[in-house]
Amino acid sequence: MTSVVFMGTPQFAVPILEALVADHYDVRAVITQPDRRVGRKQLLEQSPVKQAAVRLGLHVLQPEKLSKSPELDEAIALAPDLIITAAYGQFLPVRFLNAAKIAALNVHGSLLPRWRGGAPIQYSILSGDSATGVTIMEMVKAMDAGGIYAQARLTLTPEDDSGTVFEKLSLIGRDLLLRVLPQIIDGTLKPLPQEEKHVTFSPTITKDQEQLDFTLPAKQVDQWVRALRPEVGGYVVINGQRVKLWAVTPLKATTDAKSGEVVERTKKQLIVAAGDHTQLQIDTLQPAGKAAQPIAAYLNGAGQAIKKGDQLIEPTTK
């Protein structure tokens, strides 16, 4: 039985871990991020991968930082045939990668060499890519720079957000990994080098990038909204308060109104000017301290005073 040390943290990695166990790979340890305090009540929460590993009866390691940790030494001592990662969230020491007898593999959520880095799915959406996919790659010291074993493509729709794409790619990555693992193990599938001239990067989204910029065209604002949904949520500032926008619709009509100015306001509709004379309809938003709500509820409540011509959205502070 082929032995594996599996590494992952979010829900993206869970179907992959479950499939490895179901396919009778010997998962000797699961390495995931430490439990974190989340939400207003700061409750301690296990990562989705830890929850799955506990349910499957697997040994779990949770180093705060893998490098030079006792957990690293323990994982190396397991001498696995394969190290398999899927959105783990930390750099891996070379001596750990070298501990894999056959290969150290990563299930990466993009069509490498496009979007190396920690936020490939978000960047594929906010950049307006028509497609993305999954790459099974060898892990090397440089970030996401290893050779490619296999790829699978996913066409993106105008309705996709980071949540839907994560879910789709998780299953695509699971199926692709299980299909190629036997060939990697027996040595009949070799990795091909990436074309460096086509490399792009997707660094982790920063707090500053969460503020939506209405000087961008409406289509790009929509891309940012969907890239930040559902985990983070992009926000604007209205009357000094942060308001998250969860769903918007770019419109074909043009306007000479200033970016952030109300173009149209009815009981059930709010249209705001964006960059390049474009218009954006706000569909769902969330005022600070409240639940997300459809625009009609907001306009009949906190937004009653909003009228056509108002400079609704304050300029970004980036």
C-alpha positions, -999 to +999 in steps of 0.1 A: +000+000+000+014+034-010+020+056+020+010+093+021+015+124+043-013+147+033-013+185+039-042+208+035-064+233+054-097+245+037-127+227+023-110+226-011-087+198+003-113+177+020-127+157-010-091+150-020-082+136+014-114+115+016-108+101-019-072+090-010-085+071+020-114+056+000-089+045-026-069+026+000-038+049+002-021+046+035-025+082+049+000+081+078-005+117+089-025+148+080-008+181+085-031+212+087-031+247+102-037+251+139-072+257+153-081+294+150-104+317+169-131+331+145-161+353+146-173+378+171-173+353+199-138+342+190-147+305+192-119+280+186-125+264+152-108+234+136-099+236+099-122+216+075-093+192+069-088+185+106-125+178+110-123+154+081-092+137+094-106+132+128-138+118+113-116+094+093-095+084+123-063+098+109-033+111+128-033+150+128-003+173+131-009+211+135+024+230+137+021+268+140+051+269+116+062+237+100+099+246+096+121+234+125+091+221+144+088+187+161+059+179+138+083+183+108+107+158+123+078+134+130+065+137+094+100+131+079+104+100+102+072+085+086+092+082+054+061+084+031+061+073-005+041+105-014+037+139+001+004+154-012-006+190-006-038+209-014-040+245-002-020+239+030-010+275+035+027+273+044+060+269+026+075+235+029+112+229+038+132+212+011+144+185+035+107+176+040+100+175+002+131+152-001+116+128+024+091+116-001+103+083-016+084+087-049+072+123-052+060+154-034+029+166-052+006+196-051-030+200-063-029+236-074-060+256-083-049+271-116-036+262-150+001+268-142+022+287-150-007+312-147-014+322-112+013+308-090+008+318-054-018+316-026-049+331-043-051+316-078-089+312-078-095+348-067-072+362-093-087+342-121-121+358-113-110+393-107-089+393-138-118+382-159-102+349-171-125+328-193-112+296-178-091+282-150-083+247-138-063+224-117-026+214-120-010+183-105+026+194-100+058+184-084+068+205-054+102+223-054+118+250-033+104+279-054+067+286-050+046+266-075+075+264-099+077+226-102+071+205-132+036+197-143+022+161-143-013+168-155-039+196-158-077+198-161-096+229-174-128+246-161-147+272-180-157+301-158-192+316-159-203+352-152-221+338-121-191+321-106-175+333-074-146+320-054-168+297-035-183+280-065-150+277-083-133+263-052-160+237-050-158+227-086-120+226-087-118+206-056-137+178-073-118+182-105-085+181-086-096+150-067-105+131-099-074+142-118-051+132-089-066+098-085-064+092-122-026+101-126-013+088-092-008+052-105+013+065-134+033+087-111+039+059-087+051+034-114+072+061-131+054+061-164+043+098-160+070+124-158+066+161-150+071+187-178+088+220-169+067+252-168+071+279-194+087+307-174+077+334-199+040+327-192+043+329-153+019+352-135+015+355-097-015+356-073-004+369-039-027+366-009-055+392-010-047+421+014-070+441+036-066+471+013-078+451-017-111+443+001-123+479-005-141+481-038-129+508-062-158+524-081-135+542-104-130+509-122-155+499-149-187+481-136-176+448-150-144+449-130-162+459-098-184+429-103-153+407-108-139+420-075-172+413-057-173+377-069-136+372-063-140+382-026-173+362-022-182+343+000-154+342+025-143+379+028-167+402+010-157+434-007-169+467+009-176+503+001-179+533+025-213+549+027-218+578+052-186+568+069-197+532+075-184+501+058-210+483+037-203+449+021-215+443-014-224+406-019-240+408-054-240+434-081-250+435-118-230+455-145-254+472-168-250+480-205-263+516-202-238+544-198-238+576-177-220+609-173-224+607-135-193+607-113-181+573-099-201+564-069-230+587-077-266+574-076-279+572-112-313+557-104-332+550-072-366+533-069-382+513-041-365+482-054-335+493-074-303+512-068-280+520-097-246+536-091-221+551-116-187+533-119-156+540-140-155+547-177-191+560-178-205+525-167-234+517-144-237+491-117-268+478-100-264+469-064-284+437-056-274+425-022-255+443+006-247+441+042-244+472+065-219+469+093-233+449+122-263+436+103-271+406+081-269+406+043-301+419+027-316+424-007-314+460-019-352+466-015-350+459+022-321+483+026-338+511+006-369+507+027-348+508+059-314+523+065-312+536+029-345+555+028-328+589+025-308+579-006-318+598-037-307+602-073-277+624-076-262+616-042-225+609-040-233+575-023-199+557-023-169+575-008-136+573-027-112+545-019-084+552+006-059+529-012 
